[in-house]
């Protein structure tokens, strides 16, 4: 063998492993964005990862995830979206209404899977539920739709109440406006006077509850959204401190001492969002995936809190509850 041929052979053998490595597919990256804090969304995140795995993608094995948690600071979302776009993530999972809106504004090319408690058509996320078109699709839960029933359940617990309050987050205007509309209609049907009380951050919770007491309300309904969902335990503590019967959407609220929870099964919505994220990673286009709705609802009642507040819980309500905490 001539020396030149030998060098060519050795050089080719040396370069081959590098060429082979360069041709291996890179691990896709999902940008997961939420308006709340991570420690408050452990159950929802676990459900999202479960859905992702159902579509064949497991974090650390064949997909990487870049997490962005706004911790209640909605104004941080545009910067977070811009950072994920620079990193060229394969999909953005925008798992709250403010995150979904920020994602839509930020990009018209990167696929987006949203999770929201409001109507995605009214929010302007998609033009059609069955044929989303564009780069967005996702999952909607029945959060806003369950507001009238939440008010009704609270009224069943305190049937003599004639004045109630609704706590909303004005910083999340799209969602809070929808909650107010639904609650006001339900209050008129029940013959209840409804006051709107506002809090746009945890620092405003004490003032909001002081307003609830000042208005002499006999019941409080807490709307949804990342701020309140991530503060279930603190909200429960405040309802106990002020001895106000209150209804919210999450089990965590009732487990921490809140009176009753009625709302959409949020974990199911996050699981479905994970499934859709995996399907897009596998090659499906958002425009071809109809917006799904997580229709399961849950109800939880804390009998110890009811006794403390002097409330007699009807057996009919106990029989309908998914769980009764004593």
matplotlib code that plots the C-alpha trace (Angstrom):
import matplotlib.pyplot as plt

x = [0.0, 1.3, 1.9, -0.7, -3.3, -2.5, -2.9, -6.2, -7.5, -6.5, -7.8, -11.2, -11.4, -10.6, -13.2, -16.0, -17.1, -17.3, -19.4, -21.7, -22.2, -23.0, -25.7, -27.4, -30.8, -30.6, -32.9, -36.0, -36.6, -40.0, -40.4, -42.8, -44.2, -46.6, -47.7, -47.4, -44.7, -43.3, -43.9, -47.6, -48.1, -46.4, -49.6, -50.3, -46.7, -46.7, -49.9, -48.3, -45.2, -47.5, -49.3, -46.0, -44.9, -48.2, -47.1, -43.7, -41.6, -39.8, -37.9, -34.2, -34.5, -35.7, -36.9, -35.5, -37.7, -36.8, -39.0, -40.1, -42.2, -43.4, -44.3, -47.4, -45.5, -47.4, -45.3, -42.3, -43.9, -43.0, -39.3, -39.5, -41.1, -38.5, -35.8, -37.4, -37.7, -34.0, -33.3, -35.3, -37.4, -39.5, -42.8, -44.0, -46.4, -48.1, -50.0, -52.0, -54.2, -51.6, -48.9, -51.0, -51.7, -48.1, -47.0, -49.4, -48.1, -44.5, -44.4, -46.4, -44.1, -43.1, -45.9, -47.8, -49.9, -52.0, -53.9, -56.6, -59.7, -61.4, -62.8, -59.8, -61.9, -63.0, -59.4, -58.3, -56.0, -57.8, -60.5, -62.2, -62.1, -62.3, -59.9, -57.5, -55.3, -52.0, -49.5, -51.7, -53.9, -54.4, -56.8, -59.5, -60.9, -64.4, -63.1, -65.2, -68.2, -68.2, -68.3, -72.2, -72.2, -69.5, -71.7, -74.7, -72.9, -71.8, -75.4, -76.6, -74.2, -75.3, -78.9, -79.8, -76.9, -78.1, -74.7, -71.7, -68.4, -66.3, -62.5, -60.9, -57.4, -57.7, -54.2, -55.5, -58.3, -59.4, -60.1, -61.5, -63.9, -65.3, -65.6, -67.5, -70.0, -70.8, -71.0, -73.3, -75.8, -75.8, -76.1, -79.2, -80.8, -80.1, -81.3, -77.9, -76.2, -72.7, -69.7, -66.5, -63.3, -59.9, -56.4, -53.6, -50.9, -50.5, -49.6, -53.1, -54.8, -55.1, -56.7, -59.1, -60.3, -60.6, -62.9, -64.9, -65.6, -66.3, -69.0, -70.5, -70.6, -71.9, -70.0, -66.9, -66.4, -62.8, -62.3, -59.5, -56.2, -52.6, -52.4, -55.2, -54.5, -51.0, -52.1, -54.7, -53.3, -52.9, -56.4, -57.8, -56.0, -57.5, -61.0, -60.5, -59.0, -61.9, -64.5, -66.0, -67.6, -65.7, -65.7, -62.7, -61.8, -58.9, -58.6, -55.5, -57.8, -60.1, -57.3, -55.8, -59.1, -61.2, -64.9, -65.7, -64.1, -65.9, -64.3, -62.6, -60.2, -57.1, -54.7, -56.6, -56.3, -52.5, -52.3, -54.1, -51.8, -48.8, -50.3, -50.7, -47.1, -45.8, -47.9, -46.5, -42.9, -43.8, -44.8, -48.4, -49.3, -51.2, -53.5, -54.7, -55.3, -58.7, -58.8, -59.8, -61.9, -61.3, -64.8, -64.3, -65.3, -64.6, -66.1, -64.5, -66.0, -64.2, -66.7, -64.4, -64.5, -68.2, -68.7, -66.4, -68.5, -71.7, -72.8, -74.9, -73.8, -76.8, -76.5, -77.3, -74.2, -72.1, -73.3, -72.2, -68.7, -65.7, -64.1, -65.2, -62.4, -63.2]
y = [0.0, 3.4, 5.9, 8.4, 5.7, 4.7, 8.4, 8.7, 5.5, 6.5, 10.0, 8.7, 6.3, 9.1, 11.4, 8.9, 8.9, 12.7, 12.7, 10.0, 12.0, 15.1, 13.3, 12.0, 13.7, 16.4, 16.2, 18.4, 21.1, 22.1, 25.5, 25.2, 28.5, 29.2, 32.4, 30.9, 29.5, 26.0, 24.9, 25.6, 23.6, 20.2, 18.2, 20.0, 19.6, 15.9, 15.5, 17.4, 15.1, 12.1, 13.2, 13.9, 10.3, 8.9, 10.4, 8.8, 11.6, 11.4, 14.3, 13.5, 10.6, 11.9, 15.4, 18.4, 21.0, 24.6, 25.8, 29.4, 30.3, 33.9, 33.5, 35.7, 38.4, 38.4, 41.3, 38.9, 36.6, 38.5, 38.4, 34.7, 34.1, 36.1, 34.0, 30.7, 31.9, 32.8, 29.3, 27.9, 25.5, 23.0, 23.7, 26.2, 24.8, 27.9, 26.5, 29.4, 32.0, 34.9, 32.6, 31.6, 35.2, 36.1, 33.2, 34.1, 37.7, 36.5, 34.1, 33.0, 30.2, 28.1, 25.6, 26.5, 24.3, 26.3, 25.4, 27.9, 28.1, 30.6, 30.4, 30.4, 31.9, 34.8, 35.2, 35.4, 32.4, 30.5, 31.3, 27.9, 25.1, 22.2, 23.8, 26.0, 27.0, 28.8, 27.7, 27.3, 24.5, 23.3, 22.4, 24.4, 23.5, 24.3, 26.8, 29.8, 27.6, 26.1, 29.5, 29.6, 26.1, 27.1, 30.0, 27.7, 25.1, 27.9, 29.1, 25.6, 25.7, 29.1, 29.4, 32.4, 34.5, 37.5, 39.3, 37.6, 38.7, 37.5, 37.7, 38.4, 39.3, 42.6, 42.0, 38.9, 41.0, 38.5, 35.8, 38.0, 39.6, 36.2, 35.1, 38.3, 37.9, 34.3, 35.1, 38.1, 36.1, 33.3, 35.7, 37.3, 33.8, 33.0, 36.5, 37.3, 40.7, 40.2, 42.5, 42.4, 42.4, 42.6, 41.5, 41.5, 40.1, 38.2, 41.4, 42.6, 39.6, 41.0, 44.2, 42.2, 40.2, 43.3, 44.6, 41.4, 41.9, 45.6, 44.7, 42.3, 39.5, 36.2, 34.2, 34.5, 32.9, 32.9, 33.0, 31.1, 32.0, 31.4, 33.9, 32.2, 28.7, 29.0, 30.5, 28.0, 27.4, 31.1, 31.8, 29.0, 30.4, 33.9, 32.5, 30.8, 33.9, 36.0, 33.2, 33.6, 30.7, 30.4, 28.4, 27.9, 25.4, 23.3, 20.4, 22.1, 24.9, 22.6, 20.4, 23.6, 24.5, 26.1, 25.2, 23.9, 23.5, 23.0, 23.2, 21.7, 18.8, 20.9, 18.0, 16.3, 19.5, 19.5, 15.9, 16.5, 19.5, 17.1, 14.7, 17.4, 18.6, 15.1, 14.8, 18.0, 16.8, 13.6, 15.7, 16.7, 20.3, 22.5, 23.6, 19.9, 19.3, 20.4, 22.3, 19.8, 20.4, 18.8, 18.3, 16.5, 18.4, 17.8, 18.8, 18.7, 19.7, 20.3, 19.2, 20.4, 23.9, 23.7, 22.8, 25.7, 28.1, 26.6, 25.3, 22.2, 20.4, 18.8, 15.1, 15.6, 17.8, 15.2, 12.5, 14.5, 15.3, 13.5, 13.7, 14.8, 16.0, 15.6]
z = [0.0, -0.9, 1.8, 0.3, 0.3, 3.9, 5.1, 3.2, 4.8, 8.3, 7.9, 6.7, 9.6, 12.0, 10.7, 10.3, 14.0, 14.0, 10.9, 12.3, 15.5, 13.5, 11.7, 14.8, 15.5, 18.2, 21.2, 20.7, 23.3, 24.7, 26.2, 29.2, 30.3, 33.2, 34.9, 38.4, 40.6, 40.2, 43.8, 43.4, 40.3, 41.1, 40.4, 37.1, 35.9, 36.8, 34.7, 31.7, 31.8, 32.0, 28.9, 27.1, 28.0, 26.6, 23.3, 23.5, 25.0, 28.3, 29.8, 30.0, 27.6, 24.2, 25.0, 27.0, 28.7, 29.3, 32.2, 32.6, 35.7, 36.0, 39.7, 39.3, 37.4, 34.1, 32.9, 32.7, 30.2, 27.0, 28.0, 28.7, 25.3, 23.5, 25.3, 24.2, 20.6, 20.6, 21.8, 18.9, 21.0, 19.0, 20.8, 23.4, 26.0, 27.3, 30.3, 31.6, 30.0, 30.3, 29.0, 26.0, 25.0, 25.4, 23.3, 20.5, 20.4, 20.4, 17.5, 14.4, 13.5, 16.5, 17.4, 20.5, 22.8, 25.2, 28.3, 29.4, 31.5, 29.1, 25.6, 23.3, 20.4, 22.6, 23.7, 20.1, 20.3, 17.6, 15.1, 15.2, 17.8, 15.3, 12.8, 14.7, 11.8, 12.3, 14.9, 17.9, 19.4, 22.9, 25.7, 27.4, 30.8, 32.0, 34.6, 33.6, 32.7, 36.3, 38.0, 38.1, 39.7, 42.2, 43.3, 43.5, 45.6, 48.0, 48.2, 49.0, 52.0, 53.1, 51.7, 53.9, 52.3, 50.4, 49.9, 48.4, 46.9, 43.9, 44.1, 40.8, 39.5, 37.4, 36.0, 34.2, 32.6, 29.9, 32.4, 35.2, 32.9, 31.8, 35.5, 36.4, 33.5, 34.5, 38.2, 37.8, 35.8, 38.4, 41.2, 39.6, 39.3, 42.9, 44.1, 45.6, 45.6, 44.3, 45.0, 43.0, 45.1, 43.4, 44.1, 41.5, 43.7, 47.0, 48.7, 48.0, 49.6, 53.1, 51.7, 49.6, 52.6, 54.7, 51.9, 52.0, 55.8, 55.3, 52.7, 55.3, 52.7, 53.8, 51.3, 49.0, 45.6, 44.3, 40.6, 38.7, 37.2, 38.0, 40.9, 42.9, 41.8, 43.1, 46.4, 47.5, 51.0, 51.8, 50.6, 52.7, 55.8, 55.1, 54.8, 58.2, 59.8, 58.7, 59.2, 55.7, 53.9, 50.6, 47.4, 45.1, 42.4, 43.8, 46.2, 47.8, 49.0, 50.8, 52.2, 53.7, 55.4, 52.7, 52.9, 49.4, 46.0, 42.7, 39.4, 36.4, 36.9, 36.0, 36.1, 33.3, 31.1, 31.7, 30.7, 27.5, 26.8, 27.3, 24.8, 22.2, 22.8, 22.2, 19.0, 17.6, 18.4, 16.5, 13.4, 13.7, 12.9, 15.4, 12.6, 12.2, 15.9, 17.2, 20.5, 23.2, 26.3, 29.6, 30.8, 34.1, 37.2, 40.8, 44.2, 47.6, 51.0, 54.3, 57.1, 59.9, 58.5, 57.9, 61.6, 62.7, 60.6, 62.0, 58.6, 58.2, 55.0, 53.3, 52.7, 49.1, 48.7, 50.5, 48.2, 45.2, 46.5, 45.0, 48.5, 52.0, 54.3, 58.0]

ax = plt.figure().add_subplot(projection="3d")
ax.plot(x, y, z, "-o")
ax.set_aspect("equal")
plt.show()
